[in-house]
Amino acid sequence: MFRHFKALVFVVCSTLLLITNGAIGQNQWNTFRDNILKFRILYPPDWIKGTPRGSNVKVSLFAPQGLPRANFNIVIRSFPDIAGMTQKQLNDEISAGGPLSSADWQEMIGGKWPDMKLIETKLVKVDNQLAYFGVIEFCHETLDRKTYLKDMLLMTFTPGKSWFLTCSAKGSTKNESGISFNHWESTFQRIMGSLVFERW
């Protein structure tokens, strides 16, 4: 059953760590609320809300200028194959399969970064439901530049939807992206941990 579920995950795009609700100690943070998809998330007041690129990208945030480069995105896709499942069934499927492997994450992010290195993978809870969590490193190269990234990833499911959260630390060198990640790691965790599903 889980292999079938995991295959469906890829069409759309064992330690438990509790990612706590980020509202604690974040009174001054801004709230992004989507009244159609019924979720909310908190983010630092100096981060810049950008224009999402793509119909499935619902939130795009950027670190302030003058600080290490980083950004955050939420991608939400309709997932009709799991529309009839309860949240408990979805959590049970994630739990049964355990953390994603390096090959799983490679496929999840599109399979076009052969240098991707998996740093960490586990199951976590966000808003008291199970999710896949990973930290990866890879390099994105274009004609005019090479960007090194160290990403914190979170993927979960609600009935009929997949949720993919990405926090990216960037640099012109691998060392620079690592410094950026170390600078923003706790902020990344708090942003992801603030996710609340107001209705599925």
C-alpha positions, 0 to 999 in steps of 0.5 A: 500500500505504501509503495503505491502511496509513495508513487503517487507522491512522485507524480505530484511533484525512524525518528520523530521530531516535533516541530512545534507551533511557531506562535510561541515567541513570535508575537511580532511576526507577520501572519500570512493567511490563505482564506481559500486553502484555509491555512496560515503561517508566520514569518519574520517582519523584515522578510519580503513577501514576493510574487509567487511564480507558478499557479501552485506556489502559494507563498514566496518569502525572501530574506532581507537584503544585506543578510545571507541569501535565503527564501521560502516557498509553499507549493500546494497541489491538488491530489485527487487520488487521496481526496477520499482518505482521512487525515489518519489514513494519510498519517498512517501511510507516511508512518508505515513507509518511514523517512524518504531515501536519497533517491526519493528526495532526488525524485521529489525535487525533479531529478535534475540535480545529480550532485544532490547530497542528502544531509538529513531525512526523518519524519516530523510532525507539523500542526500535529500531523506527520510529514517528511522532513529533509535537508539537502545540498545541491548546485544550480547552474545556468549560463551566467552563474552557479548557485549553491543551495542548502535546503530544508524541505517539508512535505505533507498531505491533507485529503486531496492536497500535497503540501511542499515547503522549501527553505533555501539558503544560497551562496556563490560557493558551497561554503557560503550556502552553508554559512547562510543555512547556519544563519537561518536554520532556526528561522527556517524551523520556526517558519515551517513550525508555524504552519497551521491547517485551519481546514482540510 
